[in-house]
Amino acid sequence: MKNWMFLFIAIIAEVIATSALKSSDGFSKPIASVVVVVGYIVAFYFLSLTLKAIPVGIAYAIWSGVGIVLITTVAWFMFGQKLDLWGIVGIALIMSGVLILNLLSKTSVH
């Protein structure tokens, strides 16, 4: 269970870092730039801990898939970026893929 918590921390740290990357304005804003660097260090550290028990393909698929969904949500609310119908369909397909990997794949570690 702790490996899934590590993956969750890695995802949240990556989402924070990526959101701050947009806010850093090309690393010209120091506080946002520090958040980017620290966020990615935390994200990759906890992702590396996750990989001790969860296969890399599964961990990365979940990390990137959930990250995409969360970043899209953050961008919608914080930066006013909207999705059209096909964007929403694409996000739904990504979420479906993550669920299939977790619930149905024999490759996944439970």
C-alpha positions as CSV (number, residue, x, y, z in Angstrom):
1,M,0.0,0.0,0.0
2,K,2.8,2.4,0.7
3,N,4.0,2.1,-2.9
4,W,0.7,3.4,-4.1
5,M,1.0,6.3,-1.6
6,F,4.5,7.0,-3.0
7,L,3.0,7.1,-6.5
8,F,0.2,9.4,-5.4
9,I,2.8,11.8,-3.8
10,A,4.8,11.7,-7.1
11,I,1.7,12.5,-9.1
12,I,0.7,15.4,-6.9
13,A,4.3,16.8,-6.8
14,E,4.5,16.6,-10.6
15,V,1.2,18.4,-11.0
16,I,2.3,21.2,-8.7
17,A,5.6,21.5,-10.5
18,T,4.0,21.6,-13.9
19,S,1.5,24.2,-12.8
20,A,4.3,26.3,-11.3
21,L,6.2,25.8,-14.6
22,K,3.5,27.7,-16.4
23,S,3.5,30.4,-13.6
24,S,7.3,30.7,-13.7
25,D,7.1,32.5,-17.0
26,G,10.2,30.9,-18.5
27,F,12.0,30.7,-15.1
28,S,11.9,34.5,-14.8
29,K,9.9,34.4,-11.5
30,P,12.1,33.0,-8.7
31,I,9.5,31.6,-6.3
32,A,7.6,29.7,-9.0
33,S,10.9,28.5,-10.4
34,V,12.0,27.1,-7.1
35,V,8.6,25.4,-6.8
36,V,9.2,23.8,-10.2
37,V,12.6,22.4,-9.3
38,V,11.6,21.2,-5.9
39,G,8.4,19.7,-7.2
40,Y,10.1,17.7,-9.9
41,I,12.8,16.5,-7.5
42,V,10.1,15.3,-5.1
43,A,8.1,13.7,-8.0
44,F,11.0,11.8,-9.4
45,Y,12.2,10.7,-6.0
46,F,8.8,9.2,-5.0
47,L,8.4,7.7,-8.5
48,S,11.8,6.0,-8.0
49,L,10.5,4.6,-4.6
50,T,7.4,3.4,-6.4
51,L,9.4,1.5,-8.9
52,K,10.8,-0.8,-6.3
53,A,7.5,-2.7,-6.2
54,I,5.3,-1.6,-9.1
55,P,6.4,-2.4,-12.7
56,V,7.8,0.7,-14.5
57,G,5.3,0.5,-17.4
58,I,2.3,0.4,-15.0
59,A,3.7,3.1,-12.7
60,Y,4.5,5.4,-15.5
61,A,1.2,4.9,-17.3
62,I,-0.7,5.7,-14.1
63,W,1.7,8.6,-13.2
64,S,1.4,10.2,-16.7
65,G,-2.3,9.4,-17.2
66,V,-3.5,10.7,-13.8
67,G,-1.1,13.6,-14.2
68,I,-2.6,14.6,-17.5
69,V,-6.1,14.6,-16.1
70,L,-5.1,16.6,-13.1
71,I,-3.0,19.1,-15.1
72,T,-5.9,19.6,-17.5
73,T,-8.2,20.3,-14.5
74,V,-5.7,22.7,-12.9
75,A,-5.2,24.5,-16.3
76,W,-9.0,24.8,-16.7
77,F,-9.5,26.5,-13.3
78,M,-6.2,28.4,-12.8
79,F,-5.3,29.4,-16.4
80,G,-8.7,29.5,-18.1
81,Q,-7.7,26.8,-20.6
82,K,-10.8,25.1,-22.0
83,L,-11.3,21.7,-23.6
84,D,-13.5,21.1,-26.6
85,L,-15.6,17.9,-27.0
86,W,-12.6,15.9,-28.5
87,G,-10.4,17.0,-25.7
88,I,-12.9,15.7,-23.2
89,V,-13.2,12.4,-25.1
90,G,-9.4,12.1,-25.1
91,I,-9.2,12.7,-21.3
92,A,-12.0,10.1,-20.8
93,L,-10.0,7.6,-22.9
94,I,-6.9,8.2,-20.8
95,M,-8.8,7.7,-17.6
96,S,-10.3,4.5,-19.1
97,G,-6.8,3.2,-19.9
98,V,-5.6,3.9,-16.4
99,L,-8.6,2.1,-14.9
100,I,-8.2,-0.9,-17.3
101,L,-4.5,-1.2,-16.3
102,N,-5.4,-1.1,-12.6
103,L,-8.5,-3.2,-12.5
104,L,-8.1,-5.7,-15.3
105,S,-4.5,-6.1,-16.3
106,K,-2.6,-9.1,-14.9
107,T,0.6,-7.0,-15.3
108,S,-0.4,-4.6,-12.5
109,V,0.7,-5.3,-8.9
110,H,-2.1,-5.3,-6.3
